[in-house]
């Protein structure tokens, strides 16, 4: 009888441990998504300097594209549409030819983008010889011109 009580006690203890472990697992739910759209939230900067690491930021804006355009970017909806057309490939927004006539002044300016585009982390930068070269390179696009 004594062995039976020990066996029952051991079985009850084991069952309690299994139930406790199972209960803990059942309570840990995966985070629920609030939207069907992948997140897109970016920070754009323009600064004086030869590259992203050494540039002193002069302007910065935020841009959120999903689930709807927003942020401090002055043309959020147009910028999101432009980024959608190039599938978030920021380099495609920079032109190589322009009719602009710029001086050969060396005062480098760097444009950066960091954040999340369609659920993927992104980090991009482009440097220009000066402000005029930057404006010429960015052309009439709105995403990188803020």
Beta strands, then each sheet from edge to edge (+ up, - down):
strand 1: 40-48
strand 2: 56-66
strand 3: 109-117
strand 4: 120-128
sheet 1: 2+ 1- 3+ 4-
end
